[in-house]
Amino acid sequence: MTIHSKAASLAALIALAASGAASAQDLAALEEAAKAEGMLTTIALPHDWCGYGEVIAGFKAKYPEIQINELNPDAGSADELEAIRANKDNKGPQAPDVIDVGLSFGPQAKAEGLIQPYKVATWDSIPDDAKDAEGFWYGDYYGVMAFGVNTDLIDEAPKSWKDLSKLEYANAFALAGDPRASAQAIISVMAAGMANGGEPGEASGQKGMELLAEVNKAGNFVPVIGKSATIAQGATPIVTAWDYNLLSWRDGLNGNPPVEVIIPEDGVVAGVYVQAISAYAPHPNAAKLWMEYLYSDEGQLGWLKGYCHPIRFNNLVAEGKVPQEMLDALPPAAAYEKAIFPTLEQQEANRKVVTEGWDNVVGAAVKE
């Protein structure tokens, strides 16, 4: 490498690192700057969530010079923000560069100054109602809340949220997270609340907790975090989680035991997750390059392969970029027709009620 090119790459590195990145940087310069940093620290990315295992592998294959340091794959959205807060002055391996959180946590992180703006090259194809106009956070994928049922142990799967209080589901039902911290669990409570007559927002949070308090009182609620292993082991034969997680778990178990994924007849809630870059990212250019990869056609299709609807889904379909076999692998479109997409304000109101009221109303501390 010549002195001139070294100087140019250093200038690019300094410019990229200092930039608030209101628009996508030149990709070649960004790649060079990211490779110079040599590492990307992620958090809360289980490999069986949304196809993240293959997405991460795809990034590694494309950029072998960048090591991926994966923190706490089972962390909830609140834990991710806390990891940024706790490591503001730490440039070491415990400081996350990027986060993937429930929609309501994006504005919260922005208001606290925990994240920085960046707009990827495909920014215009992300729907306006799924991104912060200034580029601080941006929707990545969505799904609907569903039930995953071990049919070796459950003869007749529940079809609705209210079914969960039935006697035949004793010690069977679990959430896929702690509702005081996990976006997935908080939205589950919202779905239960809407099935119980509550409008999205404060009412859904309260009504959802009341319904789950009944499930708990009936002896049906298991206070552990439900996941593929607990379904298979029979510790939690029924788990509510995002459809894409349940479908991935079902495939991974490969019939041992058989798992049925059911979108309930009532309370069908869709949820969007969002990406953001830490304002204190130790590797800001690697973080930006990660975002470019996630929002490229390759990254978006990686999520779709993991049963998530990527945020650019309509754009990709319109441009004929989605293989038919991927579309065929998704649940029937009719299952999503009743889905409600709560607004950011409704999600935030629901989150506040649930996180503050769970202990008093339900009284079940959900743990690993």
VENKA-V560947 format. One record per backbone hydrogen bond with DSSP energy under -0.5 kcal/mol. NH is the residue of the N-H (numbers start at 1). CO is the residue of the C=O. Records with the same first field share a line. If there is no record, write none. Layout:
NH: CO ; CO
//
This chain:
6: 2
7: 3
8: 4
9: 5
10: 6
11: 7
12: 8
13: 9
14: 10
15: 11
16: 12
17: 13
18: 14
19: 15
30: 26
31: 27
32: 28
33: 29
34: 30
35: 31
36: 32
37: 33
38: 34
40: 67
42: 40 ; 69
44: 71 ; 72
46: 73
49: 46
50: 48
52: 49
53: 47
54: 51
55: 51
56: 52
57: 53
58: 54
59: 55
60: 56
61: 57
62: 58
63: 59
66: 63
67: 38 ; 65
69: 40 ; 67
70: 68
71: 42 ; 69
75: 72
78: 181
80: 76
81: 77
82: 78
83: 79
84: 80
85: 81
86: 82
87: 83 ; 84
88: 85
90: 87
91: 89
95: 92
96: 94
97: 41
98: 41
99: 276
101: 274
103: 272
105: 102
106: 102 ; 103
107: 103
108: 104
109: 105
110: 106
111: 107
112: 108
113: 110
114: 109
115: 109
116: 277
118: 135
119: 21
120: 118
123: 120
125: 122
126: 123
127: 125
130: 127
131: 128
132: 137
135: 132
138: 275
139: 130
140: 273
141: 273
142: 309
143: 271
145: 269
146: 241
147: 262
148: 239
149: 147 ; 260
150: 237
151: 149 ; 258
152: 258
153: 150
154: 150
155: 153
157: 155
163: 160
164: 161
165: 162
166: 163
169: 166
170: 167
171: 219
172: 169 ; 220
173: 169 ; 220
174: 238
176: 240
179: 177
181: 178
182: 178
186: 182
187: 183
188: 184
189: 185
190: 186
191: 187
192: 188
193: 189
194: 190
195: 191
196: 192
197: 194
198: 193
204: 199
205: 201
206: 202
207: 203
208: 204
209: 205
210: 206
211: 207
212: 208
213: 209
214: 210
215: 211
216: 212
217: 213
218: 214
219: 216
220: 215
221: 215
222: 173
223: 221
224: 222
225: 367
226: 175 ; 224
231: 227
232: 228
233: 229
234: 230
235: 230
236: 230
237: 234
238: 172
239: 148
240: 174
241: 146 ; 239
243: 144
245: 242
246: 242
247: 243
248: 244
249: 245
250: 246
251: 247
252: 248
253: 249
254: 250
255: 250
256: 253 ; 257
258: 255
260: 149
262: 147 ; 260
264: 262
265: 159
269: 267
270: 340
271: 143
273: 141
274: 101
275: 138
276: 99
277: 116
278: 97
279: 114
281: 278
284: 281
287: 283
288: 284
289: 285
290: 286
291: 287
292: 288
293: 289
294: 290
295: 291
296: 293
299: 293
300: 296
301: 297
302: 298
303: 299
304: 300
305: 301
306: 302 ; 303
307: 304
308: 303
309: 142
310: 308
311: 140
313: 310
316: 312
317: 313
318: 314
319: 315
320: 317
321: 316
323: 321
326: 323
327: 323
328: 324
329: 325
330: 326 ; 327
335: 332
336: 333
337: 334
339: 336
340: 268
342: 270 ; 340
347: 343
348: 344
349: 345
350: 346
351: 347
352: 348
353: 349
354: 350
355: 351
356: 352
357: 353
358: 354
361: 357
362: 358
363: 358
366: 364
367: 223
//
